[in-house]
């Protein structure tokens, strides 16, 4: 997914200067000192602060995992689940995946011995304690999870109360109290004969939470406030609002802007006195290749200070050492969705008080710090207390499908903490009916709907996977969906954009972007196989692949993630009994399959050269990054419709317009 917001911990974060003359011996000494300091810092934090990494260990040591029970901790972001799990394993001095592990979409680093498990979203029925961290972010999965957990907790509590009373009468009270568990599932879940569930303890955590709202939602649950900041942070405001936050903060919220700010910083540094030019500028955002992301964690060279330009990935998801100063521009790039047009957009909006507090908190992790807010103090008190929940501004099709799969038919009546817009729910139901996932009575269809709900994908992608067997192109569709499920595959540094475009032409296909993605994936697999012939060492092969990705301006981290996704989805479809077939280089059937599954995302060329999205009627353009943006085919299907400076179609493939009524008559017959 594209980067969404702000500048936080690394708004502009400046590390402490280090003095001295570099030498190999001294560098080793410095590294050893830093390692010892790191261990000392961890020990100090463990003594003073029961944060997301400490509270699970406290619960584990308190016996909450006795009898094979597991503590689950949810995080709103993949990177947070991974980094915190690694941190806890480091603190415990154990190998990741043993006592401590993590499970995120398409990646599971756990074992039978795992008792502290970090994860993103999901229904967590087998856990005795669940910690929902960073709850203030209010992602759509967090909100759905809270609604499900509330019902699960109520059902378990009711059952255990009944069971305890029964056992008292039978003189067997001590045999229960959570060890026998629940022998049936809550009513909205599928029957689980013989399954045993423990009483559920639920802990909602955040450094800046609207505790009252959460407490009321969970029936007056107790709110516990813990002093979380170890060091004071001075908050400084401007006298007047700053209009040009880009120039004032030298930090923004989009990849393109971050790159431009990085150039601007370097240009201005050259005009400073020589004594002030020892500044290292680094960036971090989600689509940046991982090897470049890791630069933010490296200490600055001796005598230098570090400036970090970041999106909201650094606001709560990761902790970067050495941050002393944070610049908060007071704005955030938020994703919005219109059910009427089907258009997703990223819009600049003011931050909430909760976000402002999160940002300032990043300056006080290791010592006293300062946060410079580029707005007057009066503006802070006018900000909303919390961020608008994602469930009120996103496409709900995936969520509705998953709830239907759980047996929850009354989506509108579901106990959401904040009710989503009725039009959004209605639109999602209509789309799922058109895809064949739901019947006309809004029930999960058999087998299509049940198969689609088993795949952790966007419903359109799930439908494409299921249909692909009929068109003898399941392998190609698996590759396509895997590549579409990760951050951008192509990496385009601003200073080498033309060079990148030349490299990408090696993979481009005039039929469309989906086939281009297949070409990239196949080329990488071929390169890996050739490397294995020459080199047997795994690290050497990985190094060769990184070099190949750099030369071709491919995001190595996204490519490896796509390979993992491909492997896991392939396992899913094989378990479902689908035959993995291939169309080879004959892409006609593949494009017909795209038309049959992406028919809701079709657009026709207009006389003026623009396109009309057939579902909404909106006038749109093919995104300039598309390999066929200059060819103007008569009809295309697209992966997503996004709004930047204008509405754009992203990931586009040409199709014959006559295929639509032929392959999707249930939709286009109704339209005519």
VEXDREN-2710 file (C-alpha; in Angstrom, 1 decimal):
% VEXDREN-2710
k/r/px/py/pz
1/UNK/0.0/0.0/0.0
2/UNK/1.1/3.5/-0.7
3/UNK/2.6/5.7/2.2
4/UNK/-0.1/7.6/4.0
5/UNK/1.0/10.4/6.3
6/UNK/3.3/12.8/8.0
7/UNK/6.7/13.1/9.5
8/UNK/7.0/11.9/13.0
9/UNK/9.9/10.4/14.8
10/UNK/12.0/11.2/12.0
11/UNK/9.9/14.2/11.2
12/UNK/13.3/15.8/11.3
13/UNK/15.2/13.9/13.9
14/UNK/18.7/14.9/14.7
15/UNK/21.1/12.5/16.5
16/UNK/23.7/13.5/18.9
17/UNK/27.1/14.5/17.6
18/UNK/30.1/12.2/18.1
19/UNK/33.5/13.6/18.2
20/UNK/37.0/12.1/17.6
21/UNK/39.3/11.0/14.9
22/UNK/38.1/7.8/13.1
23/UNK/40.3/4.7/13.2
24/UNK/39.6/1.0/12.8
25/UNK/40.6/0.4/16.5
26/UNK/38.5/3.2/17.7
27/UNK/35.6/2.2/15.5
28/UNK/35.6/-1.2/17.1
29/UNK/35.7/0.3/20.5
30/UNK/32.9/2.6/19.6
31/UNK/30.8/-0.3/18.3
32/UNK/31.5/-2.3/21.5
33/UNK/30.5/0.7/23.6
34/UNK/27.3/1.2/21.5
35/UNK/26.5/-2.5/22.0
36/UNK/26.9/-2.2/25.7
37/UNK/25.0/1.0/25.8
38/UNK/22.2/-0.6/23.8
39/UNK/22.0/-3.5/26.3
40/UNK/22.0/-1.1/29.2
41/UNK/19.3/0.9/27.6
42/UNK/17.1/-2.2/27.1
43/UNK/17.7/-3.2/30.8
44/UNK/16.8/0.3/32.0
45/UNK/13.6/0.4/29.9
46/UNK/12.6/-3.1/31.1
47/UNK/12.9/-1.9/34.7
48/UNK/10.9/1.3/34.2
49/UNK/8.3/0.9/31.5
50/UNK/5.8/-1.9/30.8
51/UNK/5.3/-1.1/27.1
52/UNK/4.3/-3.3/24.2
53/UNK/7.5/-5.3/24.6
54/UNK/7.4/-5.6/28.4
55/UNK/3.8/-6.2/29.3
56/UNK/3.6/-9.6/27.4
57/UNK/6.8/-10.7/29.3
58/UNK/5.2/-9.6/32.5
59/UNK/2.1/-11.7/31.7
60/UNK/4.2/-14.7/30.7
61/UNK/6.2/-14.6/33.9
62/UNK/2.9/-14.3/35.8
63/UNK/1.7/-17.7/34.6
64/UNK/-0.7/-16.6/31.9
65/UNK/0.8/-19.1/29.5
66/UNK/0.6/-22.1/31.8
67/UNK/-1.1/-25.1/30.3
68/UNK/-0.1/-24.2/26.7
69/UNK/-1.9/-20.9/26.6
70/UNK/-0.7/-18.2/24.3
71/UNK/-0.5/-14.4/24.6
72/UNK/-1.4/-12.6/21.4
73/UNK/-0.5/-9.0/20.7
74/UNK/-1.9/-7.2/17.7
75/UNK/-0.2/-4.4/15.9
76/UNK/-1.8/-2.2/13.2
77/UNK/1.2/-2.5/10.9
78/UNK/3.3/-5.4/9.7
79/UNK/6.6/-3.6/10.4
80/UNK/5.6/-3.0/14.1
81/UNK/4.7/-6.7/14.6
82/UNK/8.0/-7.8/13.2
83/UNK/10.3/-5.3/14.9
84/UNK/8.7/-5.6/18.4
85/UNK/8.8/-9.4/18.2
86/UNK/12.5/-9.2/17.3
87/UNK/13.0/-6.7/20.2
88/UNK/11.4/-9.0/22.7
89/UNK/13.3/-12.1/21.5
90/UNK/16.5/-10.0/21.9
91/UNK/15.5/-9.0/25.4
92/UNK/14.8/-12.6/26.3
93/UNK/18.1/-13.8/24.8
94/UNK/16.3/-16.4/22.7
95/UNK/15.9/-17.2/19.0
96/UNK/13.0/-15.5/17.2
97/UNK/10.3/-18.1/16.5
98/UNK/10.7/-20.1/19.7
99/UNK/9.1/-18.6/22.8
100/UNK/8.5/-15.3/21.0
101/UNK/7.4/-15.1/17.4
102/UNK/5.2/-13.2/14.9
103/UNK/2.5/-14.0/12.4
104/UNK/1.5/-11.5/9.7
105/UNK/-0.2/-11.9/6.3
106/UNK/1.9/-14.4/4.2
107/UNK/4.6/-14.8/6.9
108/UNK/4.6/-16.9/10.0
109/UNK/7.7/-17.1/12.3
110/UNK/6.3/-19.2/15.1
111/UNK/6.6/-22.7/16.4
112/UNK/4.7/-25.1/18.8
113/UNK/6.7/-23.6/21.6
114/UNK/5.7/-20.0/20.9
115/UNK/3.8/-18.4/23.8
116/UNK/4.2/-14.7/23.0
117/UNK/2.9/-14.0/19.5
118/UNK/2.8/-10.6/17.7
119/UNK/0.5/-10.3/14.8
120/UNK/-1.5/-8.0/12.7
121/UNK/-5.2/-8.8/12.4
122/UNK/-7.4/-11.9/12.6
123/UNK/-9.8/-13.8/14.8
124/UNK/-7.8/-15.0/17.7
125/UNK/-10.0/-17.6/19.4
126/UNK/-7.2/-19.8/20.8
127/UNK/-5.5/-17.1/22.9
128/UNK/-6.0/-16.5/26.6
129/UNK/-4.7/-13.0/26.6
130/UNK/-4.9/-10.6/23.7
131/UNK/-3.1/-7.2/23.7
132/UNK/-4.3/-4.8/21.0
133/UNK/-1.5/-2.3/20.7
134/UNK/-1.6/1.2/19.0
135/UNK/-5.3/1.1/19.2
136/UNK/-5.6/4.8/18.6
137/UNK/-4.7/4.3/14.9
138/UNK/-8.2/2.8/14.5
139/UNK/-7.3/0.8/11.3
140/UNK/-10.3/-1.0/9.8
141/UNK/-8.9/-4.4/10.9
142/UNK/-8.5/-3.2/14.4
143/UNK/-12.1/-2.0/14.6
144/UNK/-13.5/-5.3/13.2
145/UNK/-11.2/-7.2/15.5
146/UNK/-12.5/-5.3/18.5
147/UNK/-16.1/-6.0/17.6
148/UNK/-15.3/-9.7/17.2
149/UNK/-13.3/-9.9/20.4
150/UNK/-16.1/-8.1/22.3
151/UNK/-18.5/-10.8/21.3
152/UNK/-16.0/-13.6/21.9
153/UNK/-15.2/-12.2/25.4
154/UNK/-18.9/-11.9/26.2
155/UNK/-19.6/-15.5/25.1
156/UNK/-16.7/-16.9/27.0
157/UNK/-17.6/-15.0/30.1
158/UNK/-21.2/-16.2/29.9
159/UNK/-20.2/-19.8/29.4
160/UNK/-17.6/-19.9/32.2
161/UNK/-20.1/-18.3/34.6
162/UNK/-22.6/-20.9/33.7
163/UNK/-20.0/-23.7/33.9
164/UNK/-18.7/-22.5/37.2
165/UNK/-22.1/-22.5/38.7
166/UNK/-22.8/-26.0/37.4
167/UNK/-19.5/-27.2/38.8
168/UNK/-20.2/-25.7/42.2
169/UNK/-23.4/-27.7/42.4
170/UNK/-21.5/-30.9/41.3
171/UNK/-18.7/-30.2/43.8
172/UNK/-16.2/-29.8/41.0
173/UNK/-15.6/-26.0/41.1
174/UNK/-11.8/-26.3/41.2
175/UNK/-11.6/-28.2/37.9
176/UNK/-12.6/-25.3/35.8
177/UNK/-11.5/-21.6/36.1
178/UNK/-10.1/-21.5/32.6
179/UNK/-8.4/-24.9/32.3
180/UNK/-11.2/-26.8/30.8
181/UNK/-12.1/-24.0/28.5
182/UNK/-15.2/-23.6/26.3
183/UNK/-16.5/-26.6/24.5
184/UNK/-18.5/-24.7/21.9
185/UNK/-18.0/-21.6/19.8
186/UNK/-20.0/-18.3/20.0
187/UNK/-23.2/-18.5/18.0
188/UNK/-21.9/-16.5/15.0
189/UNK/-18.9/-18.7/14.4
190/UNK/-18.8/-22.1/12.7
191/UNK/-19.3/-25.1/15.0
192/UNK/-16.1/-26.3/16.6
193/UNK/-16.9/-29.7/18.1
194/UNK/-14.5/-30.6/20.9
195/UNK/-12.6/-27.2/20.7
196/UNK/-11.6/-25.7/24.1
197/UNK/-11.3/-22.0/24.7
198/UNK/-10.0/-20.2/27.8
199/UNK/-11.6/-17.2/29.4
200/UNK/-10.4/-14.2/27.4
201/UNK/-8.5/-11.3/29.0
202/UNK/-8.4/-8.3/26.6
203/UNK/-5.9/-5.4/27.0
204/UNK/-6.2/-2.3/24.8
205/UNK/-3.0/-0.3/24.7
206/UNK/-1.8/3.0/23.2
207/UNK/0.4/5.9/24.2
208/UNK/-2.4/8.4/23.2
209/UNK/-5.7/6.7/23.6
210/UNK/-9.2/8.1/24.0
211/UNK/-9.7/5.8/27.0
212/UNK/-13.2/6.9/27.7
213/UNK/-14.6/5.8/24.4
214/UNK/-12.9/2.4/24.6
215/UNK/-14.0/1.9/28.2
216/UNK/-17.6/2.7/27.3
217/UNK/-17.5/0.3/24.3
218/UNK/-16.3/-2.5/26.6
219/UNK/-19.0/-2.0/29.2
220/UNK/-17.1/0.3/31.6
221/UNK/-13.8/-1.5/31.5
222/UNK/-11.2/-0.1/33.8
223/UNK/-8.7/2.4/32.3
224/UNK/-5.1/2.2/33.7
225/UNK/-2.8/5.2/33.0
226/UNK/0.9/4.4/33.1
227/UNK/3.6/7.0/32.9
228/UNK/5.2/6.1/29.6
229/UNK/7.7/8.8/28.7
230/UNK/11.1/8.4/30.4
231/UNK/12.4/11.9/29.6
232/UNK/10.8/15.3/29.3
233/UNK/10.1/16.8/25.9
234/UNK/9.8/20.6/25.4
235/UNK/7.0/21.5/23.0
236/UNK/7.6/24.6/21.0
237/UNK/4.9/26.3/18.8
238/UNK/5.1/29.0/16.1
239/UNK/3.5/32.4/16.8
240/UNK/1.5/32.2/13.6
241/UNK/0.4/29.3/11.3
242/UNK/3.0/28.2/8.8
243/UNK/1.5/27.9/5.3
244/UNK/4.6/26.4/3.5
245/UNK/5.1/23.4/5.8
246/UNK/7.4/21.8/3.1
247/UNK/9.9/24.6/3.3
248/UNK/9.4/25.3/7.0
249/UNK/9.8/21.7/8.2
250/UNK/11.9/20.3/5.4
251/UNK/9.8/17.3/5.8
252/UNK/6.7/15.9/4.2
253/UNK/4.6/12.9/3.7
254/UNK/4.9/11.5/0.2
255/UNK/7.8/9.6/-1.3
256/UNK/8.3/12.2/-4.0
257/UNK/8.2/15.0/-1.5
258/UNK/10.7/13.3/0.8
259/UNK/13.1/12.9/-2.1
260/UNK/12.8/16.5/-3.0
261/UNK/13.3/17.6/0.6
262/UNK/16.4/15.4/0.8
263/UNK/17.8/17.2/-2.2
264/UNK/16.8/20.6/-0.7
265/UNK/18.6/19.8/2.6
266/UNK/21.8/18.8/0.8
267/UNK/21.6/22.0/-1.4
268/UNK/21.2/24.3/1.6
269/UNK/23.9/22.5/3.6
270/UNK/26.4/23.5/0.9
271/UNK/25.7/27.2/1.7
272/UNK/26.4/26.8/5.4
273/UNK/29.7/27.4/7.1
274/UNK/32.1/24.5/6.8
275/UNK/31.8/23.8/10.5
276/UNK/28.0/23.3/10.1
277/UNK/28.1/21.0/7.0
278/UNK/28.6/17.7/8.9
279/UNK/25.0/16.6/8.4
280/UNK/23.9/13.1/7.1
281/UNK/20.4/13.0/5.6
282/UNK/18.5/9.7/5.3
283/UNK/14.9/8.8/4.5
284/UNK/12.5/6.1/5.5
285/UNK/9.1/5.2/3.9
286/UNK/7.3/2.0/3.3
287/UNK/8.2/1.6/-0.4
288/UNK/11.9/2.3/0.1
289/UNK/14.0/-0.9/-0.4
290/UNK/14.9/-2.5/2.9
291/UNK/18.6/-2.1/2.6
292/UNK/18.1/1.7/2.3
293/UNK/15.5/1.7/5.1
294/UNK/18.2/0.2/7.4
295/UNK/20.4/3.3/7.0
296/UNK/18.2/5.2/9.5
297/UNK/19.3/2.9/12.2
298/UNK/23.0/3.3/11.6
299/UNK/24.9/5.8/13.9
300/UNK/26.2/8.9/12.1
301/UNK/29.9/9.2/11.3
302/UNK/32.0/10.8/14.0
303/UNK/31.4/14.6/14.2
304/UNK/28.2/14.4/12.2
305/UNK/24.5/14.6/13.1
306/UNK/21.7/12.8/11.3
307/UNK/18.6/14.2/9.8
308/UNK/15.8/11.7/9.2
309/UNK/13.0/12.4/6.7
310/UNK/10.1/10.0/7.4
311/UNK/6.5/9.2/6.7
312/UNK/4.2/7.9/9.5
313/UNK/6.1/4.6/9.5
314/UNK/8.3/6.2/12.1
315/UNK/5.3/7.7/14.1
316/UNK/4.5/4.5/16.0
317/UNK/5.8/1.5/14.0
318/UNK/9.5/1.7/14.6
319/UNK/11.8/3.3/17.2
320/UNK/14.9/4.9/15.8
321/UNK/17.7/5.5/18.3
322/UNK/19.3/8.8/18.8
323/UNK/16.3/11.1/18.1
324/UNK/16.5/14.3/20.0
325/UNK/14.4/16.7/18.0
326/UNK/11.1/16.2/16.1
327/UNK/9.5/18.7/13.7
328/UNK/5.8/18.2/13.4
329/UNK/4.2/20.1/10.4
330/UNK/0.7/19.4/11.8
331/UNK/-0.7/17.7/8.8
332/UNK/-1.1/14.1/7.7
333/UNK/-1.8/12.4/4.4
334/UNK/-4.9/10.3/5.0
335/UNK/-6.5/7.8/2.7
336/UNK/-10.1/8.4/1.7
337/UNK/-12.6/6.4/-0.2
338/UNK/-15.8/7.4/-2.0
339/UNK/-18.4/4.6/-2.3
340/UNK/-20.2/6.6/-5.0
341/UNK/-17.2/6.8/-7.4
342/UNK/-15.1/3.9/-6.1
343/UNK/-12.2/6.4/-6.0
344/UNK/-9.4/6.2/-3.4
345/UNK/-7.5/9.4/-2.7
346/UNK/-4.7/10.7/-0.4
347/UNK/-5.7/14.0/1.0
348/UNK/-3.8/16.4/3.3
349/UNK/-5.7/17.0/6.6
350/UNK/-4.8/18.3/10.0
351/UNK/-3.4/15.8/12.5
352/UNK/-5.3/14.8/15.6
353/UNK/-4.2/15.5/19.2
354/UNK/-3.4/11.8/19.5
355/UNK/-1.0/11.9/16.5
356/UNK/0.6/15.1/17.7
357/UNK/1.3/13.4/21.1
358/UNK/2.7/10.3/19.3
359/UNK/5.1/12.5/17.3
360/UNK/6.4/14.5/20.2
361/UNK/6.9/11.3/22.2
362/UNK/9.5/10.1/19.8
363/UNK/11.9/12.9/21.0
364/UNK/12.0/11.6/24.6
365/UNK/12.9/8.0/24.3
366/UNK/16.6/8.1/25.2
367/UNK/16.9/11.5/26.9
368/UNK/15.4/15.0/27.1
369/UNK/14.2/16.3/23.7
370/UNK/12.3/19.0/21.9
371/UNK/9.3/18.9/19.5
372/UNK/8.8/21.9/17.2
373/UNK/5.2/22.1/16.1
374/UNK/4.7/24.3/13.1
375/UNK/1.5/25.8/14.3
376/UNK/0.4/28.0/17.2
377/UNK/-0.6/26.4/20.5
378/UNK/-4.2/27.6/20.0
379/UNK/-4.4/25.4/16.8
380/UNK/-3.4/22.3/18.9
381/UNK/-6.5/22.7/21.1
382/UNK/-8.7/22.9/18.0
383/UNK/-7.5/19.6/16.7
384/UNK/-9.8/16.6/16.9
385/UNK/-9.0/14.3/19.8
386/UNK/-8.4/11.2/17.7
387/UNK/-8.0/10.3/14.0
388/UNK/-11.1/9.4/12.0
389/UNK/-11.3/5.6/12.1
390/UNK/-10.2/3.9/8.8
391/UNK/-13.5/2.0/8.7
392/UNK/-15.3/5.2/7.9
393/UNK/-13.0/6.0/4.9
394/UNK/-12.2/2.7/3.1
395/UNK/-13.6/0.1/0.8
396/UNK/-15.3/-2.5/3.0
397/UNK/-15.7/-5.4/0.5
398/UNK/-13.0/-7.5/2.1
399/UNK/-14.3/-6.9/5.6
400/UNK/-17.9/-7.7/4.6
401/UNK/-16.8/-10.9/3.0
402/UNK/-14.9/-12.0/6.0
403/UNK/-17.8/-11.2/8.4
404/UNK/-20.1/-13.2/6.1
405/UNK/-17.7/-16.1/6.2
406/UNK/-17.9/-16.0/10.0
407/UNK/-21.7/-16.3/9.8
408/UNK/-22.4/-12.7/10.6
409/UNK/-25.3/-11.8/8.2
410/UNK/-26.4/-8.5/9.7
411/UNK/-23.4/-6.4/8.8
412/UNK/-25.2/-3.1/9.5
413/UNK/-26.2/-4.4/12.9
414/UNK/-22.8/-5.6/13.8
415/UNK/-21.4/-4.0/17.0
416/UNK/-18.7/-1.8/15.4
417/UNK/-17.1/0.7/17.8
418/UNK/-17.9/3.4/15.1
419/UNK/-20.5/2.5/12.6
420/UNK/-19.3/2.7/9.0
421/UNK/-21.3/4.6/6.4
422/UNK/-24.4/2.6/5.3
423/UNK/-23.7/3.5/1.6
424/UNK/-20.2/2.0/1.9
425/UNK/-21.7/-1.3/3.3
426/UNK/-24.4/-1.3/0.6
427/UNK/-21.8/-0.7/-2.1
428/UNK/-19.6/-3.6/-0.8
429/UNK/-22.6/-5.9/-0.8
430/UNK/-23.5/-5.0/-4.4
431/UNK/-19.9/-5.6/-5.5
432/UNK/-19.7/-9.0/-3.7
433/UNK/-23.0/-10.1/-5.4
434/UNK/-21.7/-9.0/-8.8
435/UNK/-18.5/-11.1/-8.2
436/UNK/-20.6/-14.1/-7.2
437/UNK/-19.4/-14.2/-3.6
438/UNK/-22.9/-13.5/-2.2
439/UNK/-26.3/-14.7/-3.4
440/UNK/-29.2/-12.4/-4.1
441/UNK/-30.3/-13.0/-0.5
442/UNK/-26.9/-11.7/0.7
443/UNK/-25.7/-15.2/1.8
444/UNK/-22.2/-16.5/1.2
445/UNK/-22.4/-18.5/-2.0
446/UNK/-21.2/-22.1/-2.4
447/UNK/-18.6/-22.8/-3.7
448/UNK/-17.4/-19.4/-5.0
449/UNK/-18.0/-17.2/-2.0
450/UNK/-16.6/-19.8/0.4
451/UNK/-13.5/-20.2/-1.8
452/UNK/-13.0/-16.4/-2.0
453/UNK/-13.3/-16.0/1.8
454/UNK/-10.5/-18.5/2.3
455/UNK/-8.0/-16.4/0.4
456/UNK/-6.5/-13.4/2.4
457/UNK/-6.9/-11.2/-0.7
458/UNK/-9.0/-8.4/-2.1
459/UNK/-12.2/-10.0/-3.3
460/UNK/-11.5/-9.2/-7.0
461/UNK/-8.1/-10.8/-6.7
462/UNK/-9.7/-13.9/-5.0
463/UNK/-12.2/-14.1/-7.9
464/UNK/-9.4/-13.9/-10.4
465/UNK/-7.5/-16.8/-8.7
466/UNK/-10.6/-19.0/-8.7
467/UNK/-11.5/-18.2/-12.4
468/UNK/-7.9/-18.7/-13.6
469/UNK/-8.2/-22.5/-13.6
470/UNK/-10.9/-22.3/-16.2
471/UNK/-8.7/-20.2/-18.4
472/UNK/-5.5/-22.4/-17.9
473/UNK/-3.6/-19.5/-16.4
474/UNK/-3.6/-20.0/-12.7
475/UNK/0.2/-19.8/-12.4
476/UNK/0.2/-16.5/-14.2
477/UNK/-2.6/-15.2/-12.0
478/UNK/-0.9/-16.3/-8.9
479/UNK/2.2/-14.3/-9.9
480/UNK/0.1/-11.2/-10.8
481/UNK/-1.9/-11.2/-7.6
482/UNK/1.3/-11.7/-5.6
483/UNK/3.0/-8.7/-7.3
484/UNK/-0.1/-6.6/-6.8
485/UNK/-0.3/-7.5/-3.1
486/UNK/3.0/-5.9/-2.1
487/UNK/4.6/-2.4/-2.1
488/UNK/5.6/-1.0/-5.5
489/UNK/7.9/-3.4/-7.4
490/UNK/9.5/-0.6/-9.3
491/UNK/11.9/1.7/-7.5
492/UNK/12.3/5.1/-9.2
493/UNK/14.9/7.4/-7.6
494/UNK/14.3/11.0/-8.8
495/UNK/17.9/11.5/-9.9
496/UNK/17.9/8.3/-12.1
497/UNK/14.4/8.3/-13.4
498/UNK/15.4/8.1/-17.1
499/UNK/17.9/5.3/-16.4
500/UNK/15.2/3.4/-14.5
501/UNK/12.7/3.7/-17.4
502/UNK/15.3/2.2/-19.8
503/UNK/15.8/-0.7/-17.4
504/UNK/12.1/-1.3/-17.1
505/UNK/11.6/-1.6/-20.9
506/UNK/13.3/-5.0/-20.7
507/UNK/10.2/-6.3/-18.9
508/UNK/7.5/-4.1/-20.5
509/UNK/4.6/-5.5/-22.5
510/UNK/2.4/-3.4/-24.8
511/UNK/-0.6/-5.5/-23.7
512/UNK/-0.4/-4.1/-20.2
513/UNK/1.1/-3.8/-16.8
514/UNK/-0.2/-7.1/-15.4
515/UNK/1.9/-9.0/-18.0
516/UNK/4.9/-6.7/-17.3
517/UNK/4.7/-7.8/-13.6
518/UNK/4.7/-11.4/-14.7
519/UNK/7.8/-10.7/-16.9
520/UNK/9.6/-9.2/-13.9
521/UNK/8.8/-12.1/-11.7
522/UNK/9.8/-14.7/-14.3
523/UNK/13.1/-12.9/-15.0
524/UNK/13.9/-12.9/-11.3
525/UNK/13.2/-16.6/-10.9
526/UNK/15.3/-17.3/-14.0
527/UNK/18.2/-15.2/-12.6
528/UNK/18.0/-17.1/-9.2
529/UNK/18.1/-20.4/-11.0
530/UNK/21.2/-19.4/-13.0
531/UNK/22.8/-18.1/-9.8
532/UNK/22.2/-21.5/-8.1
533/UNK/24.2/-23.2/-10.8
534/UNK/27.3/-21.0/-10.2
535/UNK/26.9/-20.5/-6.5
536/UNK/25.6/-22.8/-3.7
537/UNK/25.8/-20.4/-0.8
538/UNK/22.4/-18.9/0.1
539/UNK/23.8/-15.5/1.1
540/UNK/25.8/-15.2/-2.1
541/UNK/22.6/-15.9/-4.2
542/UNK/20.7/-13.3/-2.2
543/UNK/23.5/-10.8/-2.8
544/UNK/23.4/-11.5/-6.5
545/UNK/19.7/-10.9/-6.5
546/UNK/20.1/-7.6/-4.7
547/UNK/22.6/-6.5/-7.3
548/UNK/20.2/-7.6/-10.1
549/UNK/17.4/-5.6/-8.5
550/UNK/19.6/-2.5/-8.2
551/UNK/20.7/-2.7/-11.8
552/UNK/17.0/-3.0/-12.9
553/UNK/15.6/-0.6/-10.4
554/UNK/13.5/-3.3/-8.8
555/UNK/12.6/-3.1/-5.1
556/UNK/14.3/-6.1/-3.8
557/UNK/12.3/-6.3/-0.5
558/UNK/9.0/-6.1/-2.4
559/UNK/10.1/-8.7/-4.9
560/UNK/11.1/-11.1/-2.1
561/UNK/7.8/-10.4/-0.3
562/UNK/5.9/-11.2/-3.6
563/UNK/7.8/-14.5/-3.8
564/UNK/6.7/-15.4/-0.3
565/UNK/3.1/-14.3/-1.1
566/UNK/3.1/-16.4/-4.2
567/UNK/4.3/-19.5/-2.3
568/UNK/1.6/-19.1/0.4
569/UNK/-1.3/-18.4/-2.0
570/UNK/-0.2/-21.4/-4.1
571/UNK/-0.4/-23.5/-1.0
572/UNK/-3.9/-22.2/-0.3
573/UNK/-5.2/-23.0/-3.8
574/UNK/-3.7/-26.5/-3.8
575/UNK/-5.4/-27.2/-0.4
576/UNK/-8.7/-26.0/-2.1
577/UNK/-8.2/-28.6/-4.8
578/UNK/-7.5/-26.1/-7.6
579/UNK/-5.2/-27.3/-10.4
580/UNK/-2.2/-25.0/-10.9
581/UNK/-2.0/-24.7/-14.7
582/UNK/-0.1/-22.3/-17.0
583/UNK/-0.8/-20.6/-20.3
584/UNK/3.0/-20.1/-21.0
585/UNK/3.5/-17.2/-23.3
586/UNK/0.0/-17.3/-24.8
587/UNK/-1.4/-14.3/-22.9
588/UNK/-4.8/-14.1/-24.7
589/UNK/-6.5/-16.4/-22.3
590/UNK/-4.8/-14.6/-19.4
591/UNK/-6.2/-11.2/-20.6
592/UNK/-9.7/-12.8/-21.0
593/UNK/-9.4/-14.1/-17.4
594/UNK/-8.6/-10.5/-16.3
595/UNK/-11.7/-9.2/-18.1
596/UNK/-13.8/-11.9/-16.5
597/UNK/-12.7/-11.1/-12.9
598/UNK/-11.8/-7.3/-13.1
599/UNK/-15.0/-6.4/-15.0
600/UNK/-16.0/-4.0/-12.2
601/UNK/-12.8/-2.2/-13.0
602/UNK/-13.2/-1.5/-16.7
603/UNK/-12.8/1.8/-18.6
604/UNK/-13.6/2.9/-22.1
605/UNK/-11.6/5.4/-24.1
606/UNK/-13.5/8.6/-24.9
607/UNK/-13.2/10.8/-28.1
608/UNK/-11.1/13.4/-26.2
609/UNK/-8.5/10.7/-25.2
610/UNK/-9.6/10.3/-21.6
611/UNK/-11.3/7.3/-20.2
612/UNK/-14.7/6.7/-18.6
613/UNK/-14.8/4.2/-15.6
614/UNK/-17.8/2.0/-16.6
615/UNK/-19.0/1.4/-13.0
616/UNK/-19.1/5.0/-11.8
617/UNK/-19.1/6.9/-15.1
618/UNK/-16.2/9.1/-13.9
619/UNK/-13.7/10.6/-16.3
620/UNK/-10.2/9.3/-15.6
621/UNK/-6.7/8.9/-17.1
622/UNK/-4.2/6.1/-17.3
623/UNK/-1.4/6.8/-14.8
624/UNK/1.8/8.0/-16.4
625/UNK/3.8/5.1/-14.7
626/UNK/1.8/2.6/-16.8
627/UNK/3.7/0.8/-19.6
628/UNK/0.8/1.6/-21.9
629/UNK/0.0/5.1/-20.9
630/UNK/1.0/6.5/-24.3
631/UNK/-0.8/3.9/-26.5
632/UNK/-4.5/4.8/-25.7
633/UNK/-6.2/1.3/-26.1
634/UNK/-10.0/1.4/-26.7
635/UNK/-10.8/-0.5/-23.5
636/UNK/-8.8/-1.4/-20.4
637/UNK/-9.2/-3.1/-17.0
638/UNK/-7.3/-1.7/-14.0
639/UNK/-6.3/-2.7/-10.5
640/UNK/-7.2/0.5/-8.7
641/UNK/-8.6/4.0/-9.2
642/UNK/-6.7/6.6/-7.3
643/UNK/-6.8/10.4/-6.9
644/UNK/-3.6/12.4/-6.9
645/UNK/-3.7/15.7/-8.8
646/UNK/-6.3/14.0/-11.0
647/UNK/-8.1/10.6/-11.1
648/UNK/-5.8/7.9/-12.4
649/UNK/-6.1/4.2/-13.3
650/UNK/-3.1/2.2/-12.0
651/UNK/-1.9/-1.2/-13.3
652/UNK/-3.8/-1.3/-16.6
653/UNK/-4.2/-4.0/-19.2
654/UNK/-5.9/-3.7/-22.6
655/UNK/-8.9/-5.9/-23.4
656/UNK/-11.5/-6.2/-26.1
657/UNK/-14.6/-4.3/-25.0
658/UNK/-16.8/-7.2/-26.5
659/UNK/-15.3/-9.5/-23.8
660/UNK/-17.2/-7.7/-21.1
661/UNK/-20.8/-8.7/-22.0
662/UNK/-19.5/-12.1/-23.0
663/UNK/-17.6/-12.9/-19.8
664/UNK/-19.6/-10.9/-17.3
665/UNK/-23.2/-11.0/-18.6
666/UNK/-24.6/-11.0/-15.1
667/UNK/-23.3/-7.5/-14.7
668/UNK/-23.3/-5.9/-18.1
669/UNK/-26.7/-7.3/-19.2
670/UNK/-28.2/-5.5/-16.1
671/UNK/-26.3/-2.3/-17.0
672/UNK/-27.9/-2.2/-20.4
END
